[in-house]
């Protein structure tokens, strides 16, 4: 997040997180989060307002990133919804594709929740199995 704040000093980034949130992931998840935050800051006007919410359930950690920009264009939405691009139908940059690839290779999910009042993207990351729990 510090990189995004440095690169976009006019951006306001509010974080709502629990004291701890442990997901079964690898360090590359930081790249996916950076790409999503960078995209939100880059495309949300002169003074973007971005929120990052982290929630923990018994089986997953959910990270929601929302911005107040103009919304995600349909071609970009398709990258996150289908995970596929081709020479005739593709996103304008690699950031969203990279985020999709990283999250899905970590057994997570990425979904667009809203594009009408800005853009809201949700990541669902699995939690490590705890001793005594059975896989679902």
C-alpha atoms as a printed R data frame, in Angstrom:
    type eleno elety resid chain resno       x       y       z
1   ATOM     1    CA   UNK     A     1   0.000   0.000   0.000
2   ATOM     2    CA   UNK     A     2   2.888   2.362   0.743
3   ATOM     3    CA   UNK     A     3   3.972   2.219  -2.907
4   ATOM     4    CA   UNK     A     4   0.511   3.296  -4.069
5   ATOM     5    CA   UNK     A     5   0.375   6.095  -1.482
6   ATOM     6    CA   UNK     A     6   3.795   7.323  -2.635
7   ATOM     7    CA   UNK     A     7   2.907   7.133  -6.314
8   ATOM     8    CA   UNK     A     8  -0.517   8.778  -5.821
9   ATOM     9    CA   UNK     A     9  -0.165  11.251  -2.918
10  ATOM    10    CA   UNK     A    10  -3.633  12.728  -3.545
11  ATOM    11    CA   UNK     A    11  -5.236   9.311  -3.060
12  ATOM    12    CA   UNK     A    12  -7.052   8.565   0.166
13  ATOM    13    CA   UNK     A    13  -6.795   4.911   1.160
14  ATOM    14    CA   UNK     A    14  -8.876   3.762   4.114
15  ATOM    15    CA   UNK     A    15  -8.177   0.313   5.548
16  ATOM    16    CA   UNK     A    16 -10.561  -1.681   7.700
17  ATOM    17    CA   UNK     A    17  -8.938  -4.877   8.938
18  ATOM    18    CA   UNK     A    18  -9.076  -7.226  11.884
19  ATOM    19    CA   UNK     A    19  -6.151  -7.570  14.254
20  ATOM    20    CA   UNK     A    20  -5.017 -10.623  12.288
21  ATOM    21    CA   UNK     A    21  -5.986 -12.330   9.049
22  ATOM    22    CA   UNK     A    22  -4.088 -15.404   7.933
23  ATOM    23    CA   UNK     A    23  -4.624 -16.730   4.418
24  ATOM    24    CA   UNK     A    24  -3.017 -19.724   2.750
25  ATOM    25    CA   UNK     A    25  -1.052 -17.789   0.161
26  ATOM    26    CA   UNK     A    26   2.409 -16.824  -1.043
27  ATOM    27    CA   UNK     A    27   4.255 -13.475  -1.128
28  ATOM    28    CA   UNK     A    28   3.121 -12.859  -4.729
29  ATOM    29    CA   UNK     A    29  -0.340 -11.963  -3.354
30  ATOM    30    CA   UNK     A    30   1.240  -8.587  -2.548
31  ATOM    31    CA   UNK     A    31   1.718  -8.016  -6.284
32  ATOM    32    CA   UNK     A    32  -1.955  -8.770  -6.958
33  ATOM    33    CA   UNK     A    33  -3.060  -6.364  -4.216
34  ATOM    34    CA   UNK     A    34  -0.678  -3.695  -5.496
35  ATOM    35    CA   UNK     A    35  -2.033  -4.058  -9.046
36  ATOM    36    CA   UNK     A    36  -5.630  -3.686  -7.860
37  ATOM    37    CA   UNK     A    37  -4.848  -0.685  -5.635
38  ATOM    38    CA   UNK     A    38  -2.734   0.917  -8.373
39  ATOM    39    CA   UNK     A    39  -5.541   0.434 -10.885
40  ATOM    40    CA   UNK     A    40  -8.033   2.015  -8.479
41  ATOM    41    CA   UNK     A    41  -5.778   5.030  -7.836
42  ATOM    42    CA   UNK     A    42  -4.777   5.471 -11.470
43  ATOM    43    CA   UNK     A    43  -8.313   5.498 -12.883
44  ATOM    44    CA   UNK     A    44 -10.267   7.339 -10.175
45  ATOM    45    CA   UNK     A    45  -9.561  10.985 -10.946
46  ATOM    46    CA   UNK     A    46  -7.420  13.596  -9.221
47  ATOM    47    CA   UNK     A    47  -8.214  12.686  -5.601
48  ATOM    48    CA   UNK     A    48  -9.253   9.046  -5.548
49  ATOM    49    CA   UNK     A    49 -10.933   7.577  -2.487
50  ATOM    50    CA   UNK     A    50 -10.145   3.896  -2.062
51  ATOM    51    CA   UNK     A    51 -11.215   1.505   0.655
52  ATOM    52    CA   UNK     A    52  -9.583  -1.805   1.461
53  ATOM    53    CA   UNK     A    53 -11.602  -4.077   3.739
54  ATOM    54    CA   UNK     A    54 -10.378  -7.369   5.141
55  ATOM    55    CA   UNK     A    55 -12.813  -9.864   6.647
56  ATOM    56    CA   UNK     A    56 -12.125 -13.296   8.105
57  ATOM    57    CA   UNK     A    57 -14.502 -16.249   8.121
58  ATOM    58    CA   UNK     A    58 -13.837 -19.805   9.276
59  ATOM    59    CA   UNK     A    59 -12.748 -20.870   5.768
60  ATOM    60    CA   UNK     A    60 -11.424 -17.772   4.008
61  ATOM    61    CA   UNK     A    61 -10.035 -14.271   4.123
62  ATOM    62    CA   UNK     A    62 -11.968 -11.801   1.990
63  ATOM    63    CA   UNK     A    63 -10.268  -8.641   0.725
64  ATOM    64    CA   UNK     A    64 -12.515  -6.016  -0.855
65  ATOM    65    CA   UNK     A    65 -11.071  -3.054  -2.740
66  ATOM    66    CA   UNK     A    66 -13.480  -0.285  -3.724
67  ATOM    67    CA   UNK     A    67 -12.878   3.043  -5.449
68  ATOM    68    CA   UNK     A    68 -14.926   6.076  -6.425
69  ATOM    69    CA   UNK     A    69 -13.826   6.159 -10.064
70  ATOM    70    CA   UNK     A    70 -15.867   5.962 -13.251
71  ATOM    71    CA   UNK     A    71 -16.253   2.175 -13.068
72  ATOM    72    CA   UNK     A    72 -14.447  -0.665 -14.760
73  ATOM    73    CA   UNK     A    73 -14.936  -0.846 -18.540
74  ATOM    74    CA   UNK     A    74 -16.674  -3.985 -19.812
75  ATOM    75    CA   UNK     A    75 -13.542  -5.265 -21.572
76  ATOM    76    CA   UNK     A    76 -11.623  -5.075 -18.292
77  ATOM    77    CA   UNK     A    77 -14.474  -6.786 -16.425
78  ATOM    78    CA   UNK     A    78 -14.290  -9.712 -18.821
79  ATOM    79    CA   UNK     A    79 -10.615 -10.254 -17.957
80  ATOM    80    CA   UNK     A    80 -11.518 -10.725 -14.292
81  ATOM    81    CA   UNK     A    81 -14.688 -12.713 -14.962
82  ATOM    82    CA   UNK     A    82 -13.322 -15.150 -17.529
83  ATOM    83    CA   UNK     A    83  -9.578 -15.064 -16.999
84  ATOM    84    CA   UNK     A    84  -9.140 -15.139 -20.766
85  ATOM    85    CA   UNK     A    85  -7.807 -12.686 -23.284
86  ATOM    86    CA   UNK     A    86  -7.176 -12.972 -26.983
87  ATOM    87    CA   UNK     A    87  -5.757 -10.614 -29.624
88  ATOM    88    CA   UNK     A    88  -9.211  -9.242 -30.500
89  ATOM    89    CA   UNK     A    89 -10.679  -9.012 -27.009
90  ATOM    90    CA   UNK     A    90  -8.288  -8.018 -24.240
91  ATOM    91    CA   UNK     A    91  -7.802  -5.540 -21.440
92  ATOM    92    CA   UNK     A    92  -5.794  -2.374 -21.868
93  ATOM    93    CA   UNK     A    93  -3.106  -3.370 -19.394
94  ATOM    94    CA   UNK     A    94  -1.550  -6.341 -17.688
95  ATOM    95    CA   UNK     A    95  -2.380  -5.357 -14.106
96  ATOM    96    CA   UNK     A    96  -5.853  -6.886 -13.876
97  ATOM    97    CA   UNK     A    97  -4.778  -9.994 -15.753
98  ATOM    98    CA   UNK     A    98  -1.790 -10.383 -13.430
99  ATOM    99    CA   UNK     A    99  -4.020  -9.983 -10.351
100 ATOM   100    CA   UNK     A   100  -6.441 -12.591 -11.738
101 ATOM   101    CA   UNK     A   101  -3.630 -15.024 -12.509
102 ATOM   102    CA   UNK     A   102  -1.983 -14.657  -9.100
103 ATOM   103    CA   UNK     A   103  -5.206 -14.995  -7.098
104 ATOM   104    CA   UNK     A   104  -6.477 -18.010  -9.028
105 ATOM   105    CA   UNK     A   105  -3.119 -19.827  -8.920
106 ATOM   106    CA   UNK     A   106  -3.244 -19.440  -5.140
107 ATOM   107    CA   UNK     A   107  -6.630 -21.238  -5.105
108 ATOM   108    CA   UNK     A   108  -8.416 -17.959  -4.510
109 ATOM   109    CA   UNK     A   109 -11.279 -16.259  -6.301
110 ATOM   110    CA   UNK     A   110 -11.555 -12.758  -7.731
111 ATOM   111    CA   UNK     A   111 -14.881 -11.156  -8.537
112 ATOM   112    CA   UNK     A   112 -16.230  -7.772  -9.555
113 ATOM   113    CA   UNK     A   113 -19.077  -6.792  -7.251
114 ATOM   114    CA   UNK     A   114 -19.981  -3.345  -8.546
115 ATOM   115    CA   UNK     A   115 -19.048  -1.005 -11.375
116 ATOM   116    CA   UNK     A   116 -21.851   1.567 -11.153
117 ATOM   117    CA   UNK     A   117 -20.499   3.783  -8.355
118 ATOM   118    CA   UNK     A   118 -16.796   3.229  -8.876
119 ATOM   119    CA   UNK     A   119 -15.416  -0.294  -8.914
120 ATOM   120    CA   UNK     A   120 -15.490  -2.923  -6.204
121 ATOM   121    CA   UNK     A   121 -13.320  -6.020  -6.543
122 ATOM   122    CA   UNK     A   122 -13.414  -8.883  -4.058
123 ATOM   123    CA   UNK     A   123 -10.709 -11.462  -3.442
124 ATOM   124    CA   UNK     A   124 -11.450 -14.659  -1.537
125 ATOM   125    CA   UNK     A   125  -8.354 -16.417  -0.255
126 ATOM   126    CA   UNK     A   126  -8.384 -19.787   1.507
127 ATOM   127    CA   UNK     A   127  -7.338 -20.047   5.129
128 ATOM   128    CA   UNK     A   128  -4.842 -22.691   6.217
129 ATOM   129    CA   UNK     A   129  -6.413 -25.834   7.596
130 ATOM   130    CA   UNK     A   130  -6.242 -25.899  11.345
131 ATOM   131    CA   UNK     A   131  -5.410 -28.925  13.378
132 ATOM   132    CA   UNK     A   132  -8.475 -31.054  13.969
133 ATOM   133    CA   UNK     A   133 -10.468 -29.544  11.096
134 ATOM   134    CA   UNK     A   134 -11.545 -31.619   8.159
135 ATOM   135    CA   UNK     A   135 -11.281 -30.409   4.552
136 ATOM   136    CA   UNK     A   136 -14.591 -29.497   2.942
